[in-house]
């Protein structure tokens, strides 16, 4: 059994073989390997919690979720997006801030009740798709709970923490049930529900 490299260590060593000037999104996804889904999902979740970003983040999460359900090895972006590059220096600064935070997170969450990445993708994908739809609710701050649930799923996926994954899935199910109840109540008040009985 091979020893699993922590995500923080993987990111810490990410730029060792990078081009001195710029790196592309395709290069980053290839280097992150089986953890690319988790990191992209975490990034999108954090963006989705910001005001006004939901309309952009939700479709990207939907694309990511469908690719996870289809069992893709990593996120696939259109060529024009994949070949976009960022300055290596700027990425290094960002990673310099992110790695200590991830290292602290890894102190609490670590591989427990391990689930193979392939199986985890198929479970997490549909949930992320539904939570992404909740980001579009036209209610102030309604984007924050689903964004946090997606972030929890991403961390559980990255750290291969089955216990955290169960907690994140339970929280996601609760959010989806509350949303379904709110929609049902709204339909009832509009008189649409009576047509079903």
VENBELJO-V908381 format. One record per helix or strand of 3 or more residues. SS is the DSSP state (a for helix, b for strand). FROM is the first residue (numbers start at 1). TO is the last residue. If there is no record, write none. Layout:
SS/FROM/TO ; SS/FROM/TO
This chain:
a/7/12 ; a/14/17 ; b/22/24 ; a/25/48 ; a/54/69 ; a/79/82 ; b/85/87 ; a/88/108 ; a/117/134 ; a/142/159 ; a/162/189 ; a/193/196
